[in-house]
Amino acid sequence: MTARDIWPVILTEAERESRNEPAMRHFLEQHILRFDGFASSLGMLLSVKLASKHFPPQVLQDLFDEFYRHEPEAVEMSVFDLKATLDRDPAAVNYFEIMLFLKGYQALQAHRLSHWLWNSGRTSMAYFLQNRMSEVFAVDIHPAAKIGKGILLDHATSVVIGETAVVEDNVSILHEVTLGGTGKESGDRHPKVRKSVLIGAGAKILGNVEIGEGAKIGAGSVVLDNVPPHYTVAGVPAQIVGRTEVPEPSMDMNQRLSESRRLD
């Protein structure tokens, strides 16, 4: 599904809600219904959220417009994230509410702008956005961190992702997850999370370790070593407790360790 495909769906959802809940009518008009496309609506929404005394919404809106003009694939990545949230989060029932109210989704889209600014040499502006994301969403993602598409940040409060971290496509991350360094190293010092990994709430993954494709990290675990593809780890420090039952735990979202196949 592309941005062009999803926009009529979002409009239909918002129009229905404006009829069902008159108190929401003006809000929906200002944030969705008056726009002619997904990117302009999303950019405005994030600009209002992230604005400050010295950076009014229009300044940030201009930045988002510039970003989406230069990087149209970023708009499509935002659509992948939107669909991932609807597919995997049972609390999400339609697209327009994810856009408007789920801060994990919003923080991720703000990071995509800060990452582009960082790579363009505009580091001060990138740091400003990182700071505002932390203040507004309680999500701290370094602008240099590389994040793929189809990402779910569920609840998102206290998620921390360090400078040299890599998160590949279709990963699901719950609240209070840290992808951090050990505190002793410089340079390439953060985790590399491969495709379709599920990281449970409160898990801490520290150092330049690799979390293999399709792995599952149990809630509250502290991971200090590489995790092989399609294995489940849990504990402090984390240990392998079995193989994952499904090839893509991030899609299944089953966090029960009992669902992992125990090793013989």
C-alpha positions as CSV (number, residue, x, y, z in Angstrom):
1,M,0.0,0.0,0.0
2,T,1.4,3.4,-1.0
3,A,0.8,6.9,0.3
4,R,-1.6,7.5,-2.6
5,D,-3.5,4.4,-1.7
6,I,-3.8,5.0,2.0
7,W,-4.8,8.6,1.9
8,P,-8.4,8.1,0.7
9,V,-8.8,5.5,3.5
10,I,-7.6,7.9,6.1
11,L,-9.9,10.6,4.8
12,T,-12.9,8.2,4.9
13,E,-12.0,7.3,8.5
14,A,-11.7,10.9,9.6
15,E,-14.9,12.0,7.8
16,R,-16.8,9.2,9.5
17,E,-15.4,10.2,12.9
18,S,-16.2,13.8,12.4
19,R,-19.9,12.9,11.9
20,N,-20.0,10.5,14.8
21,E,-18.2,12.8,17.2
22,P,-19.0,16.5,16.6
23,A,-16.5,17.6,19.2
24,M,-13.7,16.2,17.1
25,R,-14.8,17.9,13.9
26,H,-12.6,21.0,14.0
27,F,-9.6,19.0,15.2
28,L,-10.0,16.5,12.3
29,E,-10.4,19.3,9.8
30,Q,-7.3,21.1,11.0
31,H,-5.1,17.9,11.0
32,I,-6.5,15.7,8.2
33,L,-9.5,16.8,6.2
34,R,-8.2,20.1,4.8
35,F,-5.1,18.4,3.3
36,D,-4.8,16.9,-0.2
37,G,-2.2,14.3,0.7
38,F,-0.7,12.1,3.3
39,A,2.7,13.8,3.5
40,S,1.4,17.3,4.0
41,S,-1.0,16.1,6.8
42,L,1.7,14.1,8.6
43,G,4.3,16.9,8.3
44,M,1.9,19.5,9.7
45,L,0.8,17.2,12.6
46,L,4.5,16.6,13.6
47,S,5.3,20.2,13.2
48,V,2.7,21.3,15.7
49,K,3.7,18.5,18.1
50,L,7.4,19.5,18.0
51,A,7.2,23.2,17.8
52,S,8.8,25.4,20.5
53,K,9.1,29.1,21.3
54,H,12.0,29.5,18.9
55,F,10.8,27.1,16.2
56,P,7.2,27.7,15.4
57,P,5.2,25.1,13.5
58,Q,5.7,26.8,10.1
59,V,9.5,26.5,10.3
60,L,9.2,22.8,11.0
61,Q,6.5,22.3,8.4
62,D,8.9,23.8,5.8
63,L,11.6,21.3,6.9
64,F,9.2,18.4,6.6
65,D,8.1,19.6,3.1
66,E,11.7,19.9,2.0
67,F,12.5,16.4,3.4
68,Y,9.6,14.7,1.7
69,R,10.4,16.5,-1.6
70,H,14.0,15.3,-1.5
71,E,13.3,11.8,0.0
72,P,9.9,10.6,-1.3
73,E,10.8,7.1,-0.2
74,A,10.6,8.4,3.4
75,V,6.8,9.0,2.9
76,E,6.4,5.4,1.8
77,M,8.4,4.2,4.8
78,S,5.9,6.1,7.0
79,V,3.1,4.2,5.3
80,F,4.9,0.9,6.0
81,D,5.2,2.0,9.7
82,L,1.5,2.9,9.8
83,K,0.4,-0.4,8.4
84,A,2.8,-2.3,10.7
85,T,1.1,-0.6,13.7
86,L,-2.4,-1.4,12.6
87,D,-1.4,-5.0,11.8
88,R,0.5,-5.7,15.1
89,D,-1.0,-3.5,17.8
90,P,-4.4,-4.8,18.9
91,A,-5.2,-1.4,20.4
92,A,-4.9,0.2,16.9
93,V,-8.2,0.0,15.0
94,N,-7.8,2.5,12.2
95,Y,-5.1,4.6,10.4
96,F,-6.1,8.1,11.3
97,E,-6.0,7.4,15.1
98,I,-2.5,6.0,14.8
99,M,-1.4,9.2,13.0
100,L,-3.0,11.5,15.5
101,F,-2.6,9.8,18.8
102,L,0.2,7.1,18.9
103,K,3.4,8.7,20.0
104,G,5.6,5.8,19.0
105,Y,4.5,6.2,15.4
106,Q,5.0,10.0,15.6
107,A,8.4,9.7,17.2
108,L,9.6,7.4,14.5
109,Q,8.6,9.8,11.7
110,A,10.2,12.7,13.5
111,H,13.4,10.6,13.7
112,R,13.3,10.0,9.9
113,L,13.6,13.8,9.4
114,S,16.4,14.2,12.0
115,H,18.3,11.3,10.4
116,W,18.0,13.0,7.0
117,L,19.2,16.3,8.5
118,W,22.1,14.5,10.2
119,N,23.2,12.9,6.9
120,S,22.9,16.2,5.2
121,G,25.4,17.8,7.6
122,R,22.7,19.8,9.4
123,T,23.6,18.4,12.8
124,S,22.4,21.2,15.0
125,M,18.9,21.0,13.6
126,A,19.0,17.2,13.9
127,Y,20.0,17.5,17.5
128,F,17.2,20.0,18.1
129,L,14.6,17.5,16.8
130,Q,16.2,14.7,18.9
131,N,15.8,16.9,22.0
132,R,12.2,17.8,21.2
133,M,11.3,14.1,20.5
134,S,12.7,13.3,24.0
135,E,10.8,16.1,25.6
136,V,7.5,15.6,23.8
137,F,7.4,11.8,23.3
138,A,9.8,10.5,25.9
139,V,11.6,8.7,23.1
140,D,15.4,9.3,22.6
141,I,16.8,8.2,19.2
142,H,20.1,9.6,18.1
143,P,19.8,11.2,14.6
144,A,22.6,8.9,13.2
145,A,20.7,5.7,14.1
146,K,19.6,3.7,11.1
147,I,16.1,2.5,11.2
148,G,14.3,0.5,8.4
149,K,10.6,0.4,7.5
150,G,7.7,-1.5,8.8
151,I,8.7,-0.7,12.4
152,L,6.4,-0.8,15.4
153,L,7.3,1.3,18.5
154,D,4.5,0.1,20.8
155,H,3.8,2.5,23.7
156,A,7.3,3.8,23.1
157,T,7.8,5.5,26.5
158,S,11.5,5.5,27.5
159,V,12.8,3.9,24.3
160,V,16.5,4.8,23.8
161,I,18.4,4.0,20.5
162,G,22.0,5.0,20.3
163,E,24.1,6.6,17.6
164,T,25.5,3.6,15.8
165,A,22.5,1.3,16.3
166,V,20.9,-0.3,13.2
167,V,17.3,-1.5,13.2
168,E,16.3,-3.4,10.0
169,D,12.9,-3.8,8.5
170,N,9.8,-5.2,10.2
171,V,11.1,-5.0,13.8
172,S,8.8,-4.6,16.8
173,I,10.0,-2.7,19.9
174,L,8.1,-2.3,23.1
175,H,8.4,0.4,25.7
176,E,11.5,1.0,27.9
177,V,13.8,-0.8,25.4
178,T,17.4,0.4,25.3
179,L,19.7,-0.2,22.3
180,G,22.7,1.2,24.0
181,G,26.5,1.1,24.4
182,T,28.4,-0.5,27.3
183,G,29.7,2.9,28.5
184,K,33.3,2.0,27.8
185,E,33.7,2.2,24.1
186,S,33.6,4.8,21.3
187,G,33.0,4.3,17.6
188,D,30.7,1.6,16.5
189,R,29.3,0.6,19.8
190,H,25.6,-0.1,19.5
191,P,23.4,-3.1,18.6
192,K,22.6,-4.3,15.1
193,V,19.0,-5.6,15.1
194,R,18.2,-7.6,12.0
195,K,14.8,-8.1,10.3
196,S,11.7,-9.3,12.0
197,V,13.0,-9.3,15.6
198,L,10.7,-8.8,18.5
199,I,12.1,-6.9,21.5
200,G,10.0,-7.2,24.7
201,A,9.2,-4.4,27.1
202,G,12.1,-3.2,29.2
203,A,14.8,-5.2,27.4
204,K,18.3,-3.7,27.4
205,I,20.7,-4.6,24.5
206,L,24.1,-3.3,25.2
207,G,27.2,-3.0,23.0
208,N,28.0,-3.8,19.4
209,V,26.1,-7.1,19.3
210,E,24.0,-8.6,16.6
211,I,20.5,-9.7,17.1
212,G,19.9,-12.2,14.3
213,E,16.9,-12.2,12.0
214,G,13.7,-13.4,13.5
215,A,15.0,-13.5,17.0
216,K,12.9,-12.8,20.2
217,I,14.2,-10.9,23.2
218,G,12.2,-11.6,26.4
219,A,10.8,-8.7,28.4
220,G,13.2,-7.3,31.0
221,S,16.3,-9.1,29.5
222,V,19.8,-7.7,29.5
223,V,21.5,-8.8,26.3
224,L,25.3,-8.6,26.2
225,D,26.1,-11.1,23.5
226,N,25.1,-11.9,19.9
227,V,21.8,-13.7,19.5
228,P,21.6,-16.3,16.6
229,P,18.8,-15.9,14.0
230,H,15.5,-17.4,15.1
231,Y,16.4,-18.0,18.7
232,T,14.7,-16.7,21.9
233,V,16.8,-15.2,24.7
234,A,15.7,-14.1,28.2
235,G,17.1,-13.3,31.6
236,V,19.8,-11.1,33.2
237,P,22.1,-11.7,31.6
238,A,20.1,-13.1,28.7
239,Q,20.6,-16.8,27.8
240,I,19.2,-18.8,24.9
241,V,16.0,-20.5,26.1
242,G,14.8,-22.0,22.8
243,R,14.1,-21.5,19.1
244,T,11.3,-19.2,18.0
245,E,8.1,-20.9,16.9
246,V,7.5,-18.6,13.9
247,P,9.9,-17.2,11.4
248,E,8.9,-13.6,12.1
249,P,8.2,-13.0,15.8
250,S,7.8,-9.3,15.2
251,M,4.7,-10.0,13.2
252,D,3.3,-12.6,15.6
253,M,3.9,-10.4,18.7
254,N,3.6,-13.4,21.0
255,Q,5.9,-12.6,23.9
256,R,5.4,-15.7,25.9
257,L,8.6,-17.6,26.4
258,S,6.6,-20.9,26.7
259,E,5.9,-20.6,23.0
260,S,9.5,-21.0,22.1
261,R,10.7,-24.5,21.3
262,R,13.1,-25.6,24.0
263,L,16.5,-26.9,23.0
264,D,17.2,-30.6,23.5
